[in-house]
Amino acid sequence: MYDEDDDFDEYEDDGEWRPGECDHCFGGDENGVTATGPLGPVYCACFIGQGAAPEDCVCGPED
């Protein structure tokens, strides 16, 4: 049940990706595609402008 007094700050570090954060993907192909699934391609968030700014992006090739 929703509680208006609920402090949402406690949910900020739940391990889920949020817009504006680097998604730590392996970079993907030249179009930023990291995988293709039944619903279509999955993109690197930083590459398509939904993740971190270029200077804060840590995506790259897998080691």
C-alpha positions as CSV (number, residue, x, y, z in Angstrom):
1,M,0.0,0.0,0.0
2,Y,1.2,3.5,-0.8
3,D,2.2,5.7,2.2
4,E,2.5,9.4,1.5
5,D,5.2,9.6,4.2
6,D,7.3,6.9,2.6
7,D,10.9,8.0,2.1
8,F,11.8,7.0,-1.5
9,D,15.5,7.7,-0.9
10,E,15.8,4.2,0.6
11,Y,15.0,2.8,-2.9
12,E,17.7,4.8,-4.8
13,D,20.4,2.1,-4.4
14,D,18.4,-1.0,-5.2
15,G,20.8,-2.1,-7.9
16,E,18.4,-1.2,-10.8
17,W,19.5,1.0,-13.6
18,R,18.0,4.5,-13.7
19,P,18.0,7.0,-16.6
20,G,21.1,9.2,-16.5
21,E,23.2,6.4,-15.1
22,C,25.8,4.3,-16.9
23,D,24.4,0.8,-17.5
24,H,27.9,-0.7,-17.6
25,C,27.2,-2.5,-20.8
26,F,30.1,-3.8,-23.0
27,G,29.5,-1.0,-25.5
28,G,27.7,-2.9,-28.2
29,D,28.2,-2.6,-32.0
30,E,28.6,0.6,-34.0
31,N,24.9,1.4,-33.4
32,G,25.0,0.8,-29.7
33,V,23.1,-2.5,-29.9
34,T,24.2,-4.9,-27.1
35,A,21.8,-7.7,-27.8
36,T,18.8,-8.6,-29.9
37,G,15.8,-10.2,-28.4
38,P,12.2,-11.1,-29.3
39,L,11.1,-7.5,-28.7
40,G,13.9,-6.0,-30.8
41,P,17.4,-4.7,-30.1
42,V,18.7,-3.7,-26.6
43,Y,20.8,-0.6,-26.8
44,C,23.6,0.7,-24.6
45,A,21.9,3.4,-22.6
46,C,24.9,5.8,-22.8
47,F,25.2,5.4,-26.5
48,I,21.6,6.4,-27.2
49,G,21.6,9.3,-24.7
50,Q,19.6,7.7,-21.9
51,G,22.6,6.8,-19.7
52,A,25.5,8.8,-18.4
53,A,27.3,11.6,-20.1
54,P,30.3,10.5,-22.2
55,E,32.8,11.6,-19.6
56,D,30.9,9.5,-17.0
57,C,30.3,6.4,-19.1
58,V,32.4,3.4,-18.2
59,C,31.0,1.0,-20.8
60,G,33.5,-0.7,-23.0
61,P,34.7,-4.1,-24.4
62,E,34.5,-7.0,-22.1
63,D,37.8,-8.0,-20.5
